[in-house]
Amino acid sequence: MICAVSGINNKKIIYAGASGNFRPERIKLMMDKILIDNKESKTYLKNIIYQRIYEFDDLAKLVKKIKIINFDILILDDIIPLFLHKFKENTRLEVRNLVRELSMITLSKKIIVLFTNIVIEKVNKDGKGTFLHELFFHDIVRYVHFKFFLKIHHNNKQVIECKLIHPYNKKNSKTDIDLGKY
């Protein structure tokens, strides 16, 4: 959805994903719902660059490249698990270093960096009930401006809920997202 709307608004997007879930045909369908002329969506799709991240070194190379490439939005999808496989002892430190470096890039280049993070459902210590736990929450939250919780429908993988969770006391209509038309 972010790629579709931003692409239509002539924003340059880099979408880097480790899970392989990027589907340009899905973005095109979203664009077609928004645009009057469906043929225009092919033009706007050219605003999106996709980079598959297979291993941590691919991510490190991308971070070096984005310092010199002109773009408006960087989306990093499902990259945190790469840290779990690459770093055994200093995982937290490496996650913190990446998030801090991306934060500095956002400030210097005036761009937006979005990344997804895994939320795991865990069982309480007493074995009664569950709670949601975000990987590396404390290492990430100190560098982010906004955090949203996205809930995805388990059958069709569409986002069905989007709510602002950080900062907790921020009430701003610009952060409310109507998912009805998407």
Summary of the structure (lengths in Angstrom):
residues: 182
radius of gyration: 17.4
end to end distance: 7.3
largest distance: 57.0
contacts: 452
relative contact order: 0.13
helix: 38%
strand: 24%
